[in-house]
């Protein structure tokens, strides 16, 4: 795209998900399969060099913030948006790719809430794993990369036996 070209925003479907072509889904899964082992190695090597344990979640959060998030924002046509709506759109895109089913139940620039009723990983991972490895690094990275005062909370967990996952992005105190 040339300079001055306006990119159209990819629309959310009525069910609060994105229509994602098969090739885009396959690319996403191939990328995940190839980079996750590399992150584990990077966390271990960084820990050795630093002389202290660097959590895998920190390495994942940095990668997501610096590489993955800008790519997703371009795909969605929401570069430059810096509010809770942008954060929940990125979350919805990632969860549509991953087969998570849910809906956005509140959406304002200051606060967005997504309620998820089905997740293919909820029966596989514990609440602790979801919280420490999946939810915290990725969703916190989404929020703070979009706007430094955007706070993420994961209030309920399917993996803990709750009826759904409640994910909140909210503008914090400046």
Secondary structure, DSSP 4 states (H G I P E B T S, - for coil): --TTPPPPPPPPPTTS-----HHHHHHHHHHHHHHHHHHHHHHHHHHHHHTS---HHHHHHHHIIIIIHHHHHHHHT-TT--SHHHHHHHHHHHHHHHT-EEEEEEE-SSEEEEEEEE-TTTTTS-HHHIIIIIIHHHHHHHHHHH-TTEEEEEEE-GGGT-SSEEEEEEE---
